[in-house]
Amino acid sequence: MEIVAAIAFPIFIFLLPLLMFLPLIPGMPADEAWLLRVCFPFLSPFSAVLWFIVLHRLIAHRRSSYLHQFLVFAATSILMYGFVRLGIYRLG
C-alpha cells in the first residue's frame, strides 16, 4: 500500500494543473470540487517544480540546479499567496 501511495502522490501533483479544470464541469460533486479548489494553492508550487524539472530535462538535456528549483517554488508560492490574498482565487 505504501508503494501505491508513493506512486500516486507524484502523479497527482504532476497532473494537478490539468485537474483544476474539473470543477468547471457541470455535475461534479461539490465535495470533490471543494477539495481541488483547496489543494490547488498549496500544491501548485510543488507541481510547478516538478514540471520545471521535467521540461528542463527535456529541453536543456541536463539536470536543473537546486537554486533554480527553489526559485520556481518561491515564485509560485508568492504568486498563489497573492492570488488568494487579493481575492482573485477564492478557497471557499
Secondary structure, DSSP 8 states (H G I E B T S, - for coil): -HHHHHHHHHHHHHHHHHHTTGGGSTT--HHHHHHHHHHHHHHHHHHHHHHHHHHHHHHHSS---HHHHHHHHHHHHHHHHHHHHHTSS---
